[in-house]
Structure formats: structure tokens, C-alpha cells
């Protein structure tokens, strides 16, 4: 069973992913894959460097992520062209990683799941939810940036209401961090049960429920 994990910037996706991983659940991280394929020699590096220009490439050949981020947030057309390079490669890498999974279920962390129209490709959608003001303030503290810059990023992501509508499951991350582990543990039990149900119903055409 595949569970797509998503949420807005600063919502706590990485923390939730780490908690599932600590329970022995395989986690495939789209951001990690995107970083890897953008490294020199990676599948997306040459096309990215050509698109972004020499100022976006450091002396060691690596893409200057901060510079690239500024370029794409100033130019939506450039951002779309960059996404056309990266997204198919990342999706192919995710598919290959899923083929190697030997566990009842797998977490696939995809920050831009809804923006790329991929929600229907997975059995469940798990949204890490946080009020937008908390998103902005937490991200600003974490990255050392201003809340205005963070909110500009948020405007290019699906809004909170859209994520909630798309969710099969929601983790409310607005409370104390100590309670997050218990919420993940609860979902872990639920997902193991649903994975068994999905296995039992394989070939019968029955729908996954719960």
C-alpha cells in the first residue's frame, strides 16, 4: 500500500517522515531524489544548468539552490520549464524505489503532490496540517528568512483548504511536539490494517476503506 505524505512548507513533513521511518516503514522522499538528480552527474543536472544559466552553477559544478530558487520564484514560466525537467525524473525514481519495497506499506513524501496532480497515483493521501500563520512563522525561524518571503512561497503551493479536501488522513501538527509520535503510531496501526485489507481484496475489485 502506498501512502503519499504531503503538506505545506514548514508543516513538519520531515519530522513525520522520520517518525514513520523509526517504526521501520520505508520512506521515499521526493525532495531527496530531486536533490540527488540535480547533483553533477545526476540525471537532471545538465538540463538544469543549461536552463538556469552559468550564474546558477557553482565552481564545483553544483547547482546553487538559493540562486535557482530566486530565479524560479521570479519567473513562473521558468519554474514550469524546470518542473518539466525534474518531475518526470523524480517520478521515475519513485516508481523504481516502490518496486523494491518489501513492507506492507510505504510512505512517499511529496511536498508538491497536489500541485503536480499526483494524488490519484497513491492508495492514501496523508496531509500534515498546520494553520497558515504557524507555517509562515515556523519556516521563517527555521530558515532565517522573513515571513513575507515565506508567504510568497506559500502562494505557489496548494492552499490549506485544498490539501484538507484531498486528504484521506490528517495529522494536526499545531500542538506540542511530544504528541506527534502518538499520532504517527496510531496511523501506523491503521495503515498496517488497511494494507492487510488491500492484500486480502487483491484481485476482487474491492475498494480500500477506512
N, C-alpha and C positions, 0 to 999 in steps of 0.2 A: 504494500500500500504506500502511496506517495502523498506526503503532506507538504504543501507549499507554504512556507513561512514568509510573511511579509509584514510591512508596517512602514510608517513614515520615518523620516530622518530623526534620529535621537530617541526613537521609541523603545529601544532596548532589544532589538533583534539579535544582536551578537551575544548578549547575555543569555537570552532564552535558548539560542542555539547551543551555547556551551553547557547549559543545564541538561538539555537532551543528550548531548554527547557524553556527559558524565554518567548517564544512565545506560550507556552502551549503544545508543541509537546512532546509526550512520548519519552524518550531516554533510550535505553537498552545498557549498557556498558559492553562489554565482559571482559575488564580488571578488572572492579569492581567485576564481577562474579568470575573471576579467583582468585582474592584475597580472596573473601569470602569462596570459596570452599576449599582453602588451609589453612584456619584457623583451629585450633584444633576443632575437632568435625565435620569439613566440609567433604564433600563427597570425596575430593581428598587428604585430609591431610595424612592419614595413608599410602597410597601407595607412596605419595611423600617422606615422611620421610624415608620409607624403601629403596627407590631408592637412595636418596641423601646421606643417612648415618647420624650418630649421630652428626657430626660436623655441619650439616646444620640445626640442631634443637636447638633453644634457650632454656634456663632453664624454660621458661613459656610455652614451647611446640610449640611455633610458628616457622614456617619455617623462617630461616634467609635469607631474599630475596637477599641481596647483595652477600652472600656466594653462594647461589644457582645459581645466575646469572653468577658468575665467573666460577663455575663448568661447566655449560652448554655451555658457550662460549668457553671453552677449549676442549670440548668433544662433537662432533656432534652426535655421537651415543647415548650418554646420553641425549642430548637435544631431539632427536627423541623419545626416550622412555618416557621422561617426557611429551612430547606433546601428546603421545598416552593415557596417564592418564588424562590429563587436558582437551584436546579439546572435546572429546565426552561429558564430563560432562557439560562443558560450553555451548555446542550446545544444549543439552537437556534443560538447564536452559533458554536459549534464546527462544527456542520454547514454553516453558511453559509461559514465560513472554509475548510473542506475542499473545497467546490465550486470555490474559486478557486485551489487548489494545482495548479501545473504542474511537478511534480517526481516522480521515480519513487516516492518515499515521503515520508511526513510524520511528524514526532513530535508527539504530542498529550500534553502534560504534565497529568496529572490526579491530584493527591495523594490524593483520596478515590475513586479508581476502583473499588476492591473494595467499599468501604462503600456505594457507590451502585449496585452491581450492573451496572456498565457494561463489564466486561471482555470480554464476548462481542461487543461492538459494534466491535471492532478486530481487525485481522489478527494482530497480535503484542502481547504484553504484556512490557514491559521493566521489570524491578524493579531499582532502585538499593538495594543491600543493605548493612546495617551492623549490627553487634551492638548490642543494645538499650542497653547501658551507654554505648557510644560515641555513640549517638543522643542520649541524655539529656545527656551531658557537653558534646558539641559544641553542642547547642541552647542549653544554659544559658550557655555562653561567648558565643555569637553574640548572644543576645537579652538577656543580663544578668538572667536570671531564675534562680530556684532549680530544682534538679533535681526536687524534689517537684512543682512546678507542671508541669514538662515531662512528668513521668511520668503526671500526671493527664490531660494531652492525649493521650499515647500510649495510655492505656487506652480512649480513644474512637476509636482507629484500629484497623484490622486488625492482628493481631499478625504478627510476623516469619514464623512458620511458614506462616500463611495466604498471605502475599504470595509466598513462595517456591513454594508449591504452584501458585499461579496463573500463575507466570512462564513465558514461553517462553524468555526470555533474562534473565540476571542480571549486573549489574555489581557486583563486590565493591569497595566504596569504603572498606574498612578500612585499606588500605595507604597508601603515600606518595602525595601528590597528583600527583607527577610521572608516575606510571604511569597515571593516569586517561585521559589523552589517547590513549595507545596502545590502551587497551581500547575507547574510543569509535571510534577509527579502524578497529579490527578489525570491530566491529559495523556500521560504515558500509559496509564492503565486503560484508559478509554481507547486509545489507538491500538493497543495490543488486542483488545476485544474486537474492535472493528476489523482489524487485519485478519483475525481468525474467521470472522463472519464473511469477509470478502473471499477468503480462500475456500470456505465451505460452499459459497454460492458460485464459485468459478464455473463458467460454462452454462449456468442455469438462466442467465439473463436477469437475475435478481439485482435490485438496486441496493447500494450501501446506504444504511440509515443509522441515525444516532447523533 
